[in-house]
Amino acid sequence: MSTQPIASQPLGLPRKPSRTNAVRRTAANYIVSGLAILATLLVLAPLAAILFYLVYKGARSLNLAFFTHVPAPVGEEGGGMANAIVGSGIILILASFFGIPIGIAAGVYLAEFGGGKMLGNAVRFTADVLNGVPSIVMGISIYSLVVIQQKHFSALAGGIALGIMMIPTVTRTTEEMLATVPHAIREAALGLGVPKWRTILSVSLRTASPGIITGCMLAFARVAGETAPLLFTALGNQFWSVKLNQPIAALPLQIFAYATGPYDEWHRLAWAGALVLIALIMVSVTLVRIYANRGVLKGGS
Amino acid sequence: MTTEREPGSLLPMPPAISQPAAAPPPDDAAPSVIRSFLNQRGSGRAADNSFAALMLLCACSIFLIVLFIFVILILRSHLSLAQFGWKFFTRQAWDPVSGDFGALPFIYGTLVTSLLALLMAVPLALGVAIFLTELCPRPLRGPISFLTELLAAIPSVVYGLWAVFILVPLMRDVVGPFLYKTLGWTGFFEGSNFGVGILTAGIILAIMILPIISSLTRDIMTAVPNSQREAALALGATKWEMIRIGVLRNSRIGIVGAVMLGLGRALGETMAVTMVIGNHAEINKSLFAPGNTLASVIAGEFSEATGDLYLSALIEIGLALFLVTIVVNAIARLMVWAVTRGAPSRVA
C-alpha cells in the first residue's frame, strides 16, 4: 500500500517520478478501499433492517394460537396459520419426492458417465439455464399442464412445480460433490470386482453424501419461500386441508394474501408468518453450512 | 433412483453385495464368498447398463422439462398468438373488458425496473466483491460472505412484506420528497408520490439481485491467479491499481456474465415487485408512477383472468418472459463459464 514512487518509473519514459503522482495514486487507493467498505456496509444494512423488523414485528404476534389455529374469519381477532404450516410441509415433502431423486440421478450421470461428453455439457448447461427460469413461468406451465388437466388446483400440482425448481440445484451440487471423491476409492471398489452401479451407489455417493445433503437442503430452503409458482397450483386455502388433490394452504401464500389485505390483524399475522418462514429457512441454511464446513468435503462456497 | 437407502456400512465387502434386481435371488444358505463374488460379476453388466440408462434418463428429463415448458406455453397462448401476432409486443392497449391486449407497458416496466436495479446493485456488488477478495481481513471473510448470502436466502414474499410496510412509507415520506426537491427538474420524479411505484420496485429488486452478483463476482475474482496480483504489486502498483490491472481486467467477461445473471433474476422476479409496483398498465416517464412488469401482471391478473383470450394473452407474456430469461441466462452462463472453468458456480 505504501508504494515508493521511485519504483514505478516506466520503462523507456524518462519522466521524473513526481510527488503529486504518488499522492494521487495513494489517494485513489484509499478512496476505492473506502468505497468498497462502504458498499459492504450498505449491503449489510437492508439485511439488518429486514431481520430487525421481522423479529420486532413478528415476535409480538407469535403465540400458541398461531401454530394451532386455522385463520379466523375476516374481522375477528385471533386465529393462526396452522393449516398453512402443515400445507407448506406437505408441498415441500412432495417437492422433495419429485425433485431430489431426479436431481441426484442427473448429477450422477454428469459426474460418473457423461462428464466430458457433449451430452453431459448440454445437460449441465440446461440445468443452469433451468435454474434461471422465473418461478412464475414455472407456475403457469404447471397450471397449464396439471391444473387444467385435473380441473382443479391441488397440493400435488404445487409439489410438482416446486420439485422441478429443486432439480437444477440438486443436480449441480451432486455433480460437484461427486467430482471431489478421489478416484482411488472408486478404483479400490472396482478392483474388488464390485459392479460399477454398486460402486457409485455405495462408494461414490456415500462418500459425497454430506455435500449432496447440503445441496438438497439448499434447494429445499430455496423453494420453501417460493410463492409465485404456488399462486396458480396450490392456490391456498383458508381452511384445514391435507388432501393432495385439493387446494392447500401454504405459508408464503398466506403471507402474501395477508400482507396485501386491508386489515391490521392480517398484517400482524403476515409478520408472524414471515418470521416463522425465515426462521425455518435460516436454521436449515445455517445448519447446512456448519455441517458442510465441518465435513471432509467443503460444501459451502 | 433412491440412493439413500443403502445397506452395508463402509466399503461394501463382497459378501455384503446384494444381487442386482435383474439377477435371480441368491440362496441365502451361506454361499461362499468367492461364489457370490463370481455371480456378481456375471450379472453386473446388465445391471450396469440399466443403471447407466436410468441415470441418463433422469439427466435427459432436464431437457424434457425445458422443452415441455416451451411447448405447453405455446399451446396455451395460441389464441393470443393468432389474434395479435408480433404486434402483441408493441401494442400499448390492455383492456380485458373489450378483449384488447398488448404487452408494451409491461415490457417497459420490466426494462425500467431491471435497469434501475442494475444501476444500484452493480457498483455495490462490485464493491462487496472487491472488499471480500482483496481487502477484507481473513477472519471476517467467511462471516461477511455468509451474511450477504443470507440476503439471497430471504424469500421474495418476505422482501415484499418488508417493502410494503417499511420501504414504501420511507419512500413516500422521506426519499420521494427529497428526490422531487433535488432532481424534480429532470422529470423523472414528478407526479403524486404514493411510495409504491417503479422506483420502489427497482430498489427492492436491487437488494434482491445483489447477493447473486456479488457472490459470483467474488468467485470469478478468486479464480484470478495470484501471480497476476504479485506481478502488479512487484511493478509498484498500489493495491487499487493491482485490483484494476491484475484482477478486474482479467475477470471482466465473467463479471459481465454475473451482472447478466442478476439481470435474468431481476427480469423474472415476481412477488416483491407485485407487492410494491402499484400494478397499473401505463407507460409514464416519472419513476414515482405505478407500473407493472411482465411477471407482476401474470401474478396479479392470472387468477382473475376470465375468458380464454385474456388467459391466453397472460400466458403469452409468460412465454416471452421464459424466452428472454433463457437467452439472458444462457449468454451469462457462457460468460461466467469462460472465466471460472472448472471452479464451482453455486447460484442459489
Interface residues (C-beta under 8 A of the other chain):
Chain A: M1 T3 Q4 A7 S8 R25 T26 A28 N29 V32 S33 L35 A36 I37 L38 A39 T40 L42 V43 L44 P46 L47 A49 I50 Y53 L54 K57 P101 I102 I104 A105 A106 V108 Y109 L110 E112 F113 G114 L119 G120 A122 V123 F125 T126 A127 D128 V129 L130 N131 G132 V133 P134 S135 I136 V137 M138 I140 S141 Y143 S144 L145 I164 I167 P168 T169 T171 R172 T173 E176 A188 A189 L192 G193 V194 P195 K196 W197 R198 I200 L201 S202 V203 L205 R206 L218 A221 R222 A224 G225 E226 T227 A228 L231 F232 L235 P252 I255 F256 A259 T260 H267 A270 W271 A274 L277 I278 I281 M282 V285 R289 G300 S301
Chain B: M1 T2 T3 E6 G8 L10 L11 P12 P14 I17 P20 F37 Q40 R41 S43 G44 R45 A47 D48 F51 A52 L54 M55 L56 L57 C58 A59 C60 S61 I62 F63 I65 V66 F68 I69 I72 L73 L75 R76 P123 L124 A125 L126 G127 V128 I130 F131 L132 E134 L135 I144 F146 L147 T148 L150 L151 A153 I154 P155 S156 V157 V158 Y159 G160 L161 W162 V164 F165 I166 I207 L210 S214 S215 D219 L235 G236 A237 T238 K239 W240 E241 I243 L261 G264 R265 L267 G268 E269 T270 M271 M275 A295 I298 A299 F302 S303 L314 I315 G318 L321 F322 T325 I326 V328 N329 A330 A332 R333 P344 S345 R346 V347 A348
